[in-house]
Amino acid sequence: MNNAIRTVLSNYATFSGRASRAELWWWVLFVFILMAVTQAVDAAIIAPALGFQPYESAAGQPLSLLLALVLFIPNLAVGVRRLHDINKSGWWLLIGLVPLIGGLVLLYFYLCKGDQEPNSFGSPMPAP
């Protein structure tokens, strides 16, 4: 798990190369947990510091928003590299903009086994 997270962060804005299934899904789990923690901190600590009641929806979530902005580029980059692993162009990521169907297609692509041999995007990455 640590290897996958370290790999994604060290390739913060690298859109070339390949990312294994394990790398992507460990990253997704890490981001999910991190966002849950920051949302709890926003609701329980930041909201009262801003003069709102704890867990009040009107308080917003400034810490979570900041984290989402910081993680936006590495999320895109690891998604593109994962598509490269199944020999698809990174432009396929845009299919996610199609409501419902696009997300399902991307999920299918992300679940597919990567090419075992080198493809047009490089050699396979060892599993983290």
PyMOL commands that set and color helices and strands:
alter all, ss='L'
color gray80, all
select helices_A, chain A and resi 2-10+21-49+57-59+62-85+90-97+101-111
alter helices_A, ss='H'
color red, helices_A
deselect
rebuild
show_as cartoon
